[in-house]
Amino acid sequence: MMAPGLLIVLSNDLGATVPQTALTITIAAIAMCFGSPILATLTSQIDRRTVLAGSLALYAIGHALCAFAPNLTTLIALRTITLLGAAIFTPQAAATLGIVIAPERRSAAITAVFLGWSVASVAGSPISAWLGANVGWRGTFGWFAGLCLIGVVWVFRVVPKGLHGAPLSRDAWIQVAKHPALIAILLVTMVSGSGQFTTFAYIAPYVANTLDPSPNTLSLALVLFGLAGVIGNVWATRRIGQHGATSNVTISMISMCAGMLTLAAAGSIWIGFVVGALTWGAGVFANNSSQQARLVGASPELAGASIALNTSMIYLGQAIGTSVGGAVISSVGYRWLPLIGAVVLLCALALSYRATQKGRL
């Protein structure tokens, strides 16, 4: 969540265009897409505490090395390797809860994991945007490396030793591939992620070009977006037990579409931007967490594999959305980003309805 806030600073300092600099997002996302299921398989029989702490250690070391990258190509390579730590950590954090939490509390607990993503938007993205403008992108990567080290120690202390998940074999992936409802839900994740990142990957230059170029404005915009995300995720966590994950997904995608359409129509004025960002943000993290719970509900015995693949679909969606956004910028400019994103999200909403029908068969 750090890169979108740093795009302008990286672009100016490394002498690259914004779409070129956005390759730091696209290429890393592709690597995470394929890396998540592969690494989930390779680490499935390792102690969960070791896996979680080790993946965060990779994250810390990688961010420190990124701070010394001499050029954009090196930064892309280092950041891609670094983010493989996230490809391991995110699905394994959710899967670890599946081991230690009672079945009746599992959906709410997995949803709560993604409160961390919301907090990342509230704190990580605006802080990185502010730090990037004031201490440079190298200093920002250094600060994040230090925070990651704190995470390593914390996770190592609080996660019990001796937790092991079910080994992921080739048969588990084959079973997921043959499960119509799971494949349909995973497709929803990919398309909705594409719609979100068509705009979010370029949130810094979008705000600068349509609203105000001040770094403080960008930080405020990201705070608004993230606060709405926290509220939306808390809402999803509390609501999911009564109404189910599918209902949450539908409402969250409608919220995202409405927010992007508001930005497209009135994002160049403050009131329009605030309403659009809050409405969009309220659906983003509620959607991600509810999709995870939806997969667990569709097939609890395949949760380890399906959650890993869902993470892959999130990252594939990010890569596709960032590429689409770059093409939109090059052809018609920044103002069209939220409208294109809304159209993609409407497609995701239609696919979600179809996934619901498959689940009833």
Wavefront OBJ file of the C-alpha trace (Angstrom):
o trace
v 0.000 0.000 0.000
v 3.071 2.246 0.092
v 3.881 2.545 -3.616
v 0.793 4.487 -4.824
v 1.592 7.362 -2.448
v 5.186 7.534 -3.711
v 4.634 7.424 -7.482
v 5.183 11.140 -8.109
v 8.296 11.302 -5.905
v 9.757 8.172 -7.530
v 8.934 9.447 -11.000
v 10.638 12.797 -10.419
v 13.715 11.381 -8.702
v 14.350 8.455 -11.056
v 13.576 10.340 -14.263
v 10.732 8.055 -15.373
v 7.119 8.631 -16.367
v 4.335 7.817 -13.921
v 3.182 4.713 -15.902
v 6.802 3.506 -16.013
v 7.169 4.030 -12.268
v 3.895 2.145 -11.736
v 5.722 -0.975 -12.942
v 6.893 -1.198 -9.311
v 3.285 -2.166 -8.599
v 2.497 -4.194 -11.730
v 5.527 -6.496 -11.841
v 5.508 -7.110 -8.087
v 1.797 -7.926 -8.238
v 2.355 -10.486 -11.013
v 5.140 -12.137 -9.006
v 2.893 -12.250 -5.933
v 0.053 -13.702 -7.987
v 2.102 -16.743 -8.982
v 4.235 -16.778 -5.849
v 1.370 -17.024 -3.364
v 0.137 -20.556 -4.239
v 3.658 -21.856 -4.904
v 5.000 -20.536 -1.615
v 1.871 -21.683 0.229
v 2.612 -25.212 -0.983
v 6.309 -25.063 -0.126
v 5.676 -23.698 3.375
v 2.502 -25.638 4.219
v 4.282 -28.110 6.527
v 6.458 -25.531 8.307
v 5.551 -24.212 11.755
v 3.162 -21.256 11.344
v 5.129 -18.976 13.652
v 8.291 -19.563 11.631
v 6.469 -18.907 8.354
v 4.806 -15.689 9.521
v 7.875 -14.236 11.243
v 10.151 -15.313 8.398
v 7.988 -13.707 5.726
v 8.003 -10.431 7.669
v 11.794 -10.670 8.038
v 12.077 -10.909 4.247
v 9.835 -7.848 4.068
v 12.079 -5.896 6.456
v 15.350 -6.779 4.705
v 13.871 -6.108 1.282
v 12.592 -2.653 2.212
v 16.022 -1.769 3.613
v 17.691 -2.819 0.356
v 15.121 -0.885 -1.702
v 16.243 2.307 0.056
v 19.635 1.961 -1.668
v 18.382 1.088 -5.173
v 20.396 3.118 -7.730
v 17.748 3.118 -10.466
v 14.164 2.139 -11.301
v 15.073 -1.290 -12.724
v 16.895 -2.291 -9.550
v 14.076 -0.937 -7.395
v 11.499 -2.970 -9.333
v 13.577 -6.157 -8.933
v 14.188 -5.631 -5.214
v 10.600 -4.668 -4.469
v 9.291 -7.679 -6.387
v 11.382 -10.054 -4.245
v 10.451 -8.125 -1.089
v 6.734 -8.412 -1.705
v 6.940 -12.190 -1.903
v 6.938 -11.853 1.881
v 3.425 -10.432 1.645
v 2.437 -13.222 -0.754
v 3.280 -15.657 2.047
v 2.068 -13.672 5.034
v -1.440 -12.587 3.999
v -3.003 -15.991 3.226
v -1.083 -17.752 5.999
v -2.281 -15.233 8.596
v -5.857 -16.058 7.641
v -5.175 -19.797 7.449
v -3.476 -19.767 10.875
v -6.629 -18.325 12.415
v -8.497 -21.231 10.886
v -6.384 -23.525 13.068
v -6.777 -21.726 16.393
v -10.328 -20.283 16.148
v -13.525 -22.256 16.712
v -15.544 -22.903 13.517
v -18.477 -20.689 14.558
v -16.130 -17.698 14.970
v -13.916 -18.405 11.946
v -15.595 -16.183 9.331
v -15.571 -13.140 11.606
v -11.950 -13.798 12.591
v -10.769 -14.089 8.987
v -12.654 -10.904 8.183
v -10.867 -9.209 11.089
v -7.454 -10.140 9.622
v -8.135 -7.695 6.819
v -8.661 -4.899 9.279
v -4.879 -4.710 8.951
v -5.262 -3.760 5.299
v -7.616 -0.984 6.315
v -5.173 0.264 8.930
v -2.443 0.172 6.268
v -4.502 2.617 4.229
v -5.210 4.840 7.199
v -1.566 4.925 8.327
v 0.749 3.436 5.703
v -0.339 5.124 2.499
v -0.738 8.722 3.779
v 2.405 8.492 5.923
v 4.408 7.226 2.952
v 3.030 10.045 0.806
v 3.961 12.627 3.451
v 7.387 11.101 4.141
v 8.101 10.814 0.424
v 7.507 14.536 -0.017
v 9.549 15.489 3.069
v 12.366 12.953 3.503
v 12.387 11.325 0.062
v 11.464 7.837 -1.041
v 14.718 6.305 0.221
v 14.077 7.505 3.751
v 10.508 6.253 3.494
v 11.645 2.734 2.587
v 14.089 2.862 5.499
v 11.362 3.814 7.981
v 9.142 0.992 6.744
v 11.990 -1.509 7.109
v 12.232 -0.526 10.787
v 8.482 -0.980 11.279
v 8.684 -4.413 9.681
v 11.363 -5.471 12.173
v 8.976 -4.573 14.988
v 6.398 -6.788 13.266
v 8.857 -9.703 13.137
v 9.466 -9.558 16.897
v 5.782 -9.072 17.688
v 4.562 -11.994 15.587
v 7.293 -14.263 16.934
v 6.212 -13.481 20.499
v 2.416 -13.786 20.133
v 1.912 -16.664 17.671
v 2.017 -20.020 19.479
v 4.760 -22.462 18.589
v 3.898 -25.818 17.060
v 0.975 -24.798 14.820
v 0.842 -26.731 11.557
v -1.754 -26.505 8.833
v -2.860 -29.280 6.533
v -0.206 -29.981 3.871
v -1.136 -28.579 0.471
v -0.710 -31.162 -2.227
v -1.279 -31.107 -5.963
v -4.655 -32.724 -5.327
v -5.805 -29.705 -3.281
v -5.156 -27.349 -6.195
v -6.872 -29.729 -8.610
v -9.932 -29.905 -6.354
v -10.137 -26.102 -6.231
v -9.811 -25.925 -10.027
v -12.713 -28.379 -10.386
v -14.939 -26.558 -7.869
v -17.309 -24.289 -9.889
v -18.312 -22.048 -6.968
v -14.709 -21.477 -5.830
v -13.535 -20.613 -9.349
v -16.447 -18.206 -9.767
v -15.639 -16.464 -6.447
v -11.936 -16.233 -7.348
v -12.846 -14.607 -10.669
v -14.867 -11.992 -8.779
v -11.797 -11.187 -6.673
v -9.641 -10.696 -9.772
v -12.098 -8.447 -11.607
v -12.977 -6.353 -8.551
v -9.258 -5.902 -7.818
v -8.742 -4.720 -11.393
v -11.487 -2.138 -11.014
v -10.059 -0.827 -7.752
v -6.452 -0.513 -8.933
v -7.350 1.136 -12.221
v -7.640 4.257 -10.075
v -5.946 3.481 -6.757
v -2.537 2.663 -8.289
v -2.486 6.244 -9.624
v -4.156 7.953 -6.679
v -1.215 10.353 -6.148
v -1.072 11.771 -9.702
v -4.888 11.588 -9.956
v -5.309 13.825 -6.899
v -2.544 16.139 -8.110
v -4.093 16.516 -11.566
v -7.759 16.782 -10.633
v -7.862 18.321 -7.159
v -4.658 19.764 -5.684
v -0.929 18.954 -6.194
v -0.047 19.531 -2.509
v 1.404 16.437 -0.715
v -0.744 17.340 2.297
v -3.864 17.048 0.144
v -2.789 13.589 -1.000
v -2.152 12.484 2.580
v -5.569 13.784 3.648
v -7.222 12.027 0.718
v -5.601 8.714 1.664
v -6.592 9.164 5.311
v -10.228 9.690 4.284
v -10.102 6.627 2.054
v -8.521 4.502 4.766
v -10.822 5.657 7.562
v -13.777 4.699 5.418
v -12.094 1.342 4.836
v -11.750 0.701 8.568
v -15.392 1.601 9.161
v -16.473 -0.619 6.263
v -14.401 -3.547 7.487
v -15.713 -3.258 11.047
v -19.228 -3.174 9.582
v -18.469 -6.291 7.531
v -17.054 -8.135 10.544
v -20.132 -7.416 12.659
v -22.659 -8.051 9.899
v -21.258 -11.245 8.383
v -22.505 -13.567 11.127
v -26.123 -12.529 10.580
v -26.351 -11.888 6.853
v -23.498 -13.882 5.342
v -20.446 -13.092 3.232
v -22.250 -12.925 -0.128
v -24.527 -10.107 1.008
v -21.467 -8.187 2.275
v -19.707 -8.599 -1.072
v -22.714 -7.264 -2.989
v -23.145 -4.178 -0.799
v -19.407 -3.433 -0.761
v -19.124 -3.542 -4.562
v -22.157 -1.300 -4.974
v -20.471 1.125 -2.558
v -17.229 1.062 -4.554
v -19.044 1.642 -7.851
v -21.002 4.556 -6.392
v -17.824 6.110 -5.006
v -15.938 5.884 -8.289
v -18.868 7.303 -10.240
v -19.000 10.204 -7.773
v -15.277 10.850 -8.326
v -15.786 10.719 -12.086
v -18.617 13.256 -11.913
v -17.390 15.616 -9.183
v -13.901 14.559 -8.088
v -12.368 17.893 -9.052
v -14.168 19.709 -6.212
v -13.561 18.991 -2.547
v -17.059 17.957 -1.523
v -17.357 15.620 -4.502
v -13.963 14.099 -3.804
v -14.685 13.577 -0.102
v -18.040 11.884 -0.772
v -16.531 9.741 -3.537
v -13.471 8.688 -1.519
v -15.524 7.813 1.566
v -18.071 5.804 -0.424
v -15.405 3.974 -2.418
v -13.197 3.323 0.607
v -16.078 1.957 2.670
v -16.424 -0.961 0.266
v -12.817 -1.845 -0.528
v -11.658 -3.754 2.534
v -15.098 -5.043 3.440
v -15.071 -6.641 -0.011
v -11.654 -8.266 0.352
v -12.350 -9.750 3.771
v -15.853 -10.931 2.863
v -14.538 -12.675 -0.244
v -12.136 -14.650 1.950
v -14.957 -15.694 4.259
v -17.071 -16.552 1.222
v -14.407 -19.004 0.021
v -14.175 -20.660 3.431
v -17.944 -21.032 3.526
v -18.081 -22.540 0.027
v -15.555 -25.253 0.866
v -13.981 -25.270 4.363
v -11.809 -28.308 3.593
v -10.127 -26.479 0.682
v -9.669 -23.182 2.539
v -5.866 -23.351 2.630
v -5.603 -23.583 -1.142
v -8.533 -21.307 -1.999
v -7.344 -18.489 0.295
v -3.861 -18.667 -1.240
v -5.394 -18.492 -4.716
v -7.632 -15.630 -3.631
v -4.525 -13.701 -2.633
v -3.122 -14.480 -6.084
v -6.281 -13.108 -7.674
v -6.005 -9.913 -5.613
v -2.487 -9.359 -6.932
v -3.390 -10.344 -10.485
v -6.233 -7.841 -10.308
v -3.781 -5.194 -9.118
v -1.476 -5.921 -12.058
v -4.329 -5.812 -14.595
v -5.870 -2.688 -13.065
v -2.531 -0.857 -12.973
v -1.932 -1.744 -16.632
v -5.427 -0.616 -17.636
v -4.992 2.613 -15.681
v -1.674 3.319 -17.416
v -3.325 2.837 -20.810
v -6.184 5.165 -19.823
v -3.738 7.865 -18.687
v -1.760 7.613 -21.920
v -4.846 7.832 -24.127
v -7.431 10.069 -22.425
v -5.919 11.315 -19.147
v -6.382 10.944 -15.399
v -9.992 12.145 -15.141
v -11.302 9.014 -16.848
v -9.716 6.593 -14.361
v -12.623 6.300 -11.882
v -15.214 5.921 -14.640
v -13.306 3.016 -16.217
v -12.810 1.526 -12.754
v -16.545 1.740 -12.063
v -17.351 -0.079 -15.317
v -14.974 -2.916 -14.369
v -16.541 -3.121 -10.902
v -19.996 -3.408 -12.433
v -18.700 -6.430 -14.351
v -17.426 -7.853 -11.039
v -20.867 -7.326 -9.505
v -22.459 -9.307 -12.338
v -19.896 -12.084 -11.901
v -20.598 -12.141 -8.157
v -24.284 -12.749 -8.830
v -23.346 -15.608 -11.143
v -21.017 -17.039 -8.486
v -23.919 -17.037 -6.026
v -26.021 -19.020 -8.458
v -23.235 -21.570 -8.944
v -22.938 -21.962 -5.191
v -26.609 -22.968 -5.001
v -26.291 -25.699 -7.592
l 1 2 3 4 5 6 7 8 9 10 11 12 13 14 15 16 17 18 19 20 21 22 23 24 25 26 27 28 29 30 31 32 33 34 35 36 37 38 39 40 41 42 43 44 45 46 47 48 49 50 51 52 53 54 55 56 57 58 59 60 61 62 63 64 65 66 67 68 69 70 71 72 73 74 75 76 77 78 79 80 81 82 83 84 85 86 87 88 89 90 91 92 93 94 95 96 97 98 99 100 101 102 103 104 105 106 107 108 109 110 111 112 113 114 115 116 117 118 119 120 121 122 123 124 125 126 127 128 129 130 131 132 133 134 135 136 137 138 139 140 141 142 143 144 145 146 147 148 149 150 151 152 153 154 155 156 157 158 159 160 161 162 163 164 165 166 167 168 169 170 171 172 173 174 175 176 177 178 179 180 181 182 183 184 185 186 187 188 189 190 191 192 193 194 195 196 197 198 199 200 201 202 203 204 205 206 207 208 209 210 211 212 213 214 215 216 217 218 219 220 221 222 223 224 225 226 227 228 229 230 231 232 233 234 235 236 237 238 239 240 241 242 243 244 245 246 247 248 249 250 251 252 253 254 255 256 257 258 259 260 261 262 263 264 265 266 267 268 269 270 271 272 273 274 275 276 277 278 279 280 281 282 283 284 285 286 287 288 289 290 291 292 293 294 295 296 297 298 299 300 301 302 303 304 305 306 307 308 309 310 311 312 313 314 315 316 317 318 319 320 321 322 323 324 325 326 327 328 329 330 331 332 333 334 335 336 337 338 339 340 341 342 343 344 345 346 347 348 349 350 351 352 353 354 355 356 357 358 359 360 361
